[in-house]
Amino acid sequence: EIFETAKVDDKEFYEDVVSSFETLNFSGETIDAIWRVVGSILFLQNLHVNATVYVEGAQPCSILKDANWAKAVSLLGVDGKLLEEGLTVRKLIVNNKEMKKVFSPSEVKNYVRVLAKELYNNMFNWLFRKLNGELKGDIEKVPGTRKVSLGVLDIFGFEIFDNNSLEQLFINYANEKLQGLYVEDTFKNECLLFESEGLGEFTSMITYSDNLPLMQSLDNSKGVPIGVF
């Protein structure tokens, strides 16, 4: 099933990302590998566990060999039989003898999710090491340049829908709280520091967007008017 949003141009985003990879000296093979991992993660989410063949302690359940399975296996470049065995059975060595523990259907579903999350996590961490390595190389070419590194603050997903759910309101509210902490720590405290050092006349040069009025409209238990919450 394909979902489309009028405000989002996936093709444009894709081309921007590929262009950025190329600018940062990512090879074509590396870019292809990144998309293969991303694709495999998406297809793993669509796998279906066949519990009808499951016998507790004896017979493992299986994974439906549909198009999602075929694409996930192909993109990962792994042996399908070994992947299925790894998701449905655990091998144990007891007194030098190999034993097998059969996972329940719910455990298999969980391990599929764990695999997808680990693929994403490892690729995410590798990607930032790679990016910082490329940026470091460029910086070191310029004498006297201060070394910097790239980092990301991964917070709750922020979305703007025509009709928001209550849950999405709470997620956006959490984002605004984080933004407010950032504004206070980075800008407001900096202005206070300027004033304490007799440089108050220069605080007007520090400009920022303060989301305090928005926060008060939602979460204001002391002032007037009282907040929505």
Phi, psi and chi 1 to 4 in degrees:
 res  aa     phi    psi   chi1   chi2   chi3   chi4
   1 GLU       -  136.9 -172.0  172.1    1.5      -
   2 ILE  -112.1  129.4  -61.2  175.7      -      -
   3 PHE  -109.5  134.0  -63.8   91.7      -      -
   4 GLU  -125.4  140.2  -65.9 -174.0    2.9      -
   5 THR  -122.7  126.3  -57.4      -      -      -
   6 ALA   -59.0  -30.6      -      -      -      -
   7 LYS   -81.7   -9.3  -61.0  178.2 -178.0  177.9
   8 VAL  -117.1  125.4  177.5      -      -      -
   9 ASP  -105.3   94.3 -172.4  -23.9      -      -
  10 ASP   -60.8  -38.0  -69.8  -35.9      -      -
  11 LYS   -63.3  -42.2 -176.9  174.3 -177.1  -66.9
  12 GLU   -65.3  -43.0 -178.8 -178.7   -3.5      -
  13 PHE   -61.2  -43.4  -77.3  146.1      -      -
  14 TYR   -60.9  -46.5  168.3   78.1      -      -
  15 GLU   -65.1  -36.2  -68.8  173.5  -13.6      -
  16 ASP   -64.0  -43.2  -74.6  -15.6      -      -
  17 VAL   -65.6  -46.0  172.3      -      -      -
  18 VAL   -61.3  -42.3  171.5      -      -      -
  19 SER   -61.4  -40.0  175.5      -      -      -
  20 SER   -65.6  -42.0  -62.0      -      -      -
  21 PHE   -57.2  -46.4  -79.6  149.1      -      -
  22 GLU   -65.2  -38.6  -67.4  171.8  -13.8      -
  23 THR   -61.7  -34.0  -60.5      -      -      -
  24 LEU   -93.6   21.1  -72.3  164.9      -      -
  25 ASN    67.3   27.7  -58.3  -42.7      -      -
  26 PHE   -75.2  132.0  -78.7   57.6      -      -
  27 SER   -73.1  161.8   68.0      -      -      -
  28 GLY   -60.2  -38.2      -      -      -      -
  29 GLU   -64.6  -38.5  -68.2   79.0    5.7      -
  30 THR   -68.4  -43.4  -61.5      -      -      -
  31 ILE   -60.5  -43.3  -63.3  173.1      -      -
  32 ASP   -61.9  -41.2  179.4   65.4      -      -
  33 ALA   -63.6  -39.2      -      -      -      -
  34 ILE   -61.2  -46.8  -68.4  171.3      -      -
  35 TRP   -67.0  -32.5  -67.7  125.6      -      -
  36 ARG   -65.0  -41.7  -70.5  172.5   68.5   89.7
  37 VAL   -65.6  -44.7  172.6      -      -      -
  38 VAL   -58.9  -45.4  171.4      -      -      -
  39 GLY   -62.9  -42.4      -      -      -      -
  40 SER   -63.0  -37.6   68.4      -      -      -
  41 ILE   -61.8  -42.4  -68.7  170.1      -      -
  42 LEU   -66.0  -42.8  -64.0  175.6      -      -
  43 PHE   -70.6  -31.7  -75.5  115.5      -      -
  44 LEU   -60.3  -33.0  -76.2  171.8      -      -
  45 GLN   -67.0  -18.7  -54.2  -51.9  -58.8      -
  46 ASN   -99.8    5.9  -63.9  -31.9      -      -
  47 LEU   -69.7  147.8  -62.8 -174.7      -      -
  48 HIS  -117.8  132.4  -63.5  -78.1      -      -
  49 VAL   -93.5  128.3  176.4      -      -      -
  50 ASN   -92.2  103.7  178.3   16.9      -      -
  51 ALA   -90.1   -4.9      -      -      -      -
  52 THR   -68.2  -25.5   59.8      -      -      -
  53 VAL   -92.9   -1.1  -62.4      -      -      -
  54 TYR   -75.7  131.2  170.1   70.7      -      -
  55 VAL  -127.0  117.1  178.4      -      -      -
  56 GLU   -53.7  124.7 -174.6  176.3   -4.1      -
  57 GLY    77.5   -3.8      -      -      -      -
  58 ALA  -131.2  -51.8      -      -      -      -
  59 GLN  -119.7  121.3  178.2   67.5   33.1      -
  60 PRO   -74.1  155.7   28.1  -34.7      -      -
  61 CYS   -74.8  172.3   51.5      -      -      -
  62 SER  -122.9  170.3   62.6      -      -      -
  63 ILE  -110.8  131.9  -62.8  176.8      -      -
  64 LEU   -58.5  126.1 -175.5   64.5      -      -
  65 LYS   -87.6   64.9  -52.5  -54.9 -174.0  -63.1
  66 ASP   -97.4 -167.9   58.0    4.1      -      -
  67 ALA   -63.5  -34.6      -      -      -      -
  68 ASN   -63.6  -42.8  -67.6  -56.6      -      -
  69 TRP   -63.4  -46.7  170.8 -101.5      -      -
  70 ALA   -60.5  -41.9      -      -      -      -
  71 LYS   -71.0  -39.4  -70.0  176.8  179.5  177.4
  72 ALA   -62.6  -45.5      -      -      -      -
  73 VAL   -63.9  -42.4  169.6      -      -      -
  74 SER   -65.4  -44.9  174.1      -      -      -
  75 LEU   -67.0  -36.2  -70.5  170.1      -      -
  76 LEU   -76.8  -21.4  -71.6  171.3      -      -
  77 GLY    68.5   38.9      -      -      -      -
  78 VAL  -118.5  168.4  -62.6      -      -      -
  79 ASP   -78.2  120.6 -174.9  -50.0      -      -
  80 GLY   -59.1  -39.6      -      -      -      -
  81 LYS   -64.9  -41.6  -69.0 -177.0  179.3  179.7
  82 LEU   -67.7  -37.7  -67.8  177.6      -      -
  83 LEU   -65.0  -45.6  177.0   59.7      -      -
  84 GLU   -63.3  -41.8 -177.2  177.4   37.6      -
  85 GLU   -62.9  -40.2 -175.9  178.0   19.4      -
  86 GLY   -65.6  -26.8      -      -      -      -
  87 LEU   -89.6  -16.7  -67.4  170.6      -      -
  88 THR  -116.1  -17.8   57.9      -      -      -
  89 VAL  -138.2  143.1  176.5      -      -      -
  90 ARG  -115.6  130.0  174.8  177.5  -65.5  169.7
  91 LYS   -90.6  132.6  -66.6 -178.2  178.9 -179.9
  92 LEU  -124.4  143.8  -56.2  171.2      -      -
  93 ILE  -107.7  113.4  -56.4  -62.8      -      -
  94 VAL  -125.1  119.1  179.9      -      -      -
  95 ASN    53.2   44.7  -66.2  -31.4      -      -
  96 ASN    65.1   14.6  -65.8  -36.4      -      -
  97 LYS  -115.7  137.0  -67.6 -176.8  178.6 -179.4
  98 GLU   -82.8  129.1 -176.9  178.9  -83.1      -
  99 MET  -125.6  156.7  -59.0  179.2   63.4      -
 100 LYS  -120.5  132.2  -67.5 -176.1  178.0 -179.5
 101 LYS  -104.2  122.4  178.5 -176.3 -176.2  -59.4
 102 VAL   -88.0  126.5  175.9      -      -      -
 103 PHE   -80.1  146.5  -65.1  138.1      -      -
 104 SER   -75.2  161.7   67.6      -      -      -
 105 PRO   -54.9  -40.1  -29.0   36.8      -      -
 106 SER   -66.4  -35.7   61.1      -      -      -
 107 GLU   -67.9  -39.3  -72.4  177.2  -42.1      -
 108 VAL   -62.0  -45.2  173.6      -      -      -
 109 LYS   -59.1  -39.2  -67.4  177.1 -177.5  177.7
 110 ASN   -67.2  -41.3 -179.4   61.0      -      -
 111 TYR   -68.6  -30.7  -74.8  127.4      -      -
 112 VAL   -62.6  -44.3  170.3      -      -      -
 113 ARG   -64.3  -40.7  -70.5 -167.5  -68.1  -93.5
 114 VAL   -61.6  -42.9  168.9      -      -      -
 115 LEU   -60.4  -45.6  174.6   59.7      -      -
 116 ALA   -62.2  -42.9      -      -      -      -
 117 LYS   -66.0  -39.1  -70.4  168.5   66.6  175.3
 118 GLU   -68.9  -38.3  -79.3  -58.5  -59.3      -
 119 LEU   -59.9  -46.2  -76.8  168.9      -      -
 120 TYR   -64.0  -46.1  179.7   87.7      -      -
 121 ASN   -62.6  -45.4 -178.9   62.6      -      -
 122 ASN   -66.4  -39.7  -72.8  -30.8      -      -
 123 MET   -67.7  -40.2 -175.7 -176.7   68.9      -
 124 PHE   -59.8  -49.3 -173.2   90.4      -      -
 125 ASN   -65.4  -41.4  -69.6  -27.0      -      -
 126 TRP   -62.4  -41.0  173.4   85.9      -      -
 127 LEU   -60.9  -41.5 -173.2   57.6      -      -
 128 PHE   -73.5  -33.0  -88.7   83.6      -      -
 129 ARG   -63.8  -41.2  -72.4 -165.3  -62.8  -89.7
 130 LYS   -64.5  -46.5  173.7   72.1  172.7  174.9
 131 LEU   -61.5  -45.7  -70.7  171.9      -      -
 132 ASN   -65.3  -33.5  -82.0  -36.4      -      -
 133 GLY   -64.9  -42.3      -      -      -      -
 134 GLU   -67.6  -43.0  -66.8  -64.2  -23.8      -
 135 LEU   -66.4  -38.6  -67.0  172.5      -      -
 136 LYS   -61.6  -40.0  178.9 -178.9  177.8 -178.4
 137 GLY   -62.3  -40.8      -      -      -      -
 138 ASP   -67.9  -40.3  -70.9  -21.0      -      -
 139 ILE   -66.7  -39.3  -69.8  170.2      -      -
 140 GLU   -67.7  -14.7  -71.2 -179.4  -18.2      -
 141 LYS   -76.4  -16.1  -65.0  175.9 -176.5  177.0
 142 VAL  -105.0  111.3 -177.6      -      -      -
 143 PRO   -58.8  137.3  -22.1   33.8      -      -
 144 GLY    78.6    4.2      -      -      -      -
 145 THR   -80.1  134.4  -56.6      -      -      -
 146 ARG   -71.1  134.7 -179.1  172.5   60.4   89.4
 147 LYS   -72.3  135.4  -67.9 -176.6  178.3 -179.5
 148 VAL  -130.6  165.9  -64.0      -      -      -
 149 SER  -139.0  156.5   62.1      -      -      -
 150 LEU   -99.0  132.2  177.5   67.5      -      -
 151 GLY  -137.9  162.4      -      -      -      -
 152 VAL  -134.1  133.8  166.6      -      -      -
 153 LEU   -92.8  109.0  173.0   61.7      -      -
 154 ASP   -90.9  107.2 -169.6    9.5      -      -
 155 ILE  -117.9 -178.1   59.0  175.9      -      -
 156 PHE   -57.1  144.6  -52.6   99.7      -      -
 157 GLY   -63.9  128.3      -      -      -      -
 158 PHE  -103.1  124.3 -173.7   92.3      -      -
 159 GLU  -131.7  153.4  -60.1  -73.2   -8.9      -
 160 ILE  -123.8  110.4  -60.6  175.9      -      -
 161 PHE  -112.4  159.9  -60.4  112.8      -      -
 162 ASP   -63.3  -36.6  -68.2  -26.9      -      -
 163 ASN  -129.4  109.0  -63.8  -64.6      -      -
 164 ASN   -87.3  143.3  -96.1  -40.6      -      -
 165 SER   -84.2  166.6   65.1      -      -      -
 166 LEU   -61.8  -39.5 -180.0   61.8      -      -
 167 GLU   -60.1  -41.6  -67.8   82.7   -1.3      -
 168 GLN   -67.9  -33.1 -168.3   60.6   45.8      -
 169 LEU   -61.5  -42.4  174.3   61.7      -      -
 170 PHE   -65.8  -38.9  -71.5  153.2      -      -
 171 ILE   -63.8  -46.2  -69.8  173.1      -      -
 172 ASN   -64.7  -37.0  -69.2   -6.2      -      -
 173 TYR   -61.7  -43.1  167.4   68.8      -      -
 174 ALA   -61.6  -39.0      -      -      -      -
 175 ASN   -62.5  -42.8  -85.3  -53.5      -      -
 176 GLU   -65.3  -35.8  -67.6  -65.3  -18.3      -
 177 LYS   -62.9  -42.8  -70.7  -73.9  -75.8 -173.6
 178 LEU   -64.4  -40.5  -71.2  170.7      -      -
 179 GLN   -63.1  -39.7  176.3   66.0   17.6      -
 180 GLY   -62.7  -40.0      -      -      -      -
 181 LEU   -64.4  -39.2  -71.3  172.4      -      -
 182 TYR   -63.6  -45.6  171.7   77.0      -      -
 183 VAL   -61.7  -43.8  167.2      -      -      -
 184 GLU   -65.6  -43.7 -177.8  172.6  -13.0      -
 185 ASP   -72.8  -37.9 -175.7   63.9      -      -
 186 THR   -88.1  -41.0  -55.4      -      -      -
 187 PHE  -105.8  -53.6  -61.7  109.7      -      -
 188 LYS   -63.4  -42.8  -66.4 -176.8  179.6  179.3
 189 ASN   -67.8  -31.5  -72.3  -17.6      -      -
 190 GLU   -65.7  -40.1 -167.5   71.0   14.4      -
 191 CYS   -63.8  -40.9  -72.1      -      -      -
 192 LEU   -62.7  -37.9  -69.0  175.3      -      -
 193 LEU   -64.8  -42.8  178.7   62.4      -      -
 194 PHE   -56.6  -47.3  -88.3   41.7      -      -
 195 GLU   -65.2  -39.6  -67.6  173.2   -0.9      -
 196 SER   -66.4  -22.9   68.0      -      -      -
 197 GLU  -100.9   13.6  -64.6 -178.4  -11.1      -
 198 GLY    76.1   22.8      -      -      -      -
 199 LEU  -114.9   27.8  -58.8  172.2      -      -
 200 GLY   -57.2  -28.2      -      -      -      -
 201 GLU   -67.5  -16.0   60.0 -175.9  -66.1      -
 202 PHE   -96.6   -3.1  -63.1  103.4      -      -
 203 THR   -64.4  -24.0   56.2      -      -      -
 204 SER   -65.7  -16.3   60.4      -      -      -
 205 MET   -79.8  -14.0  -61.3  173.4   63.4      -
 206 ILE   -94.4  106.2  -58.0  176.1      -      -
 207 THR  -111.3  141.9   59.5      -      -      -
 208 TYR  -160.8  164.3   58.1   90.9      -      -
 209 SER   -98.1  116.2  177.1      -      -      -
 210 ASP   -94.0  121.4 -169.4   -5.5      -      -
 211 ASN   -95.0   15.2   67.1  -17.3      -      -
 212 LEU   -58.2  -43.6 -178.9   60.2      -      -
 213 PRO   -58.2  -38.7  -26.5   36.5      -      -
 214 LEU   -64.4  -44.3  171.5   60.4      -      -
 215 MET   -63.4  -39.8  -64.9  -51.2  -53.8      -
 216 GLN   -67.0  -31.4  -71.3  179.5  -28.9      -
 217 SER   -66.7  -26.1   69.6      -      -      -
 218 LEU   -96.6  -41.2  -66.1  172.7      -      -
 219 ASP  -133.4   78.5 -175.3   13.0      -      -
 220 ASN  -136.5   98.5 -174.4   19.5      -      -
 221 SER   -95.3   -8.4   59.8      -      -      -
 222 LYS  -111.7  -31.5  -61.4  178.5 -178.8  179.5
 223 GLY   -90.9 -174.6      -      -      -      -
 224 VAL  -127.2  126.6  177.7      -      -      -
 225 PRO   -78.9  161.8   30.6  -36.5      -      -
 226 ILE   -73.9  150.2 -164.8  169.3      -      -
 227 GLY   -72.6  163.6      -      -      -      -
 228 VAL   -58.7  -43.4  173.1      -      -      -
 229 PHE   -69.4      -  -66.4  154.2      -      -
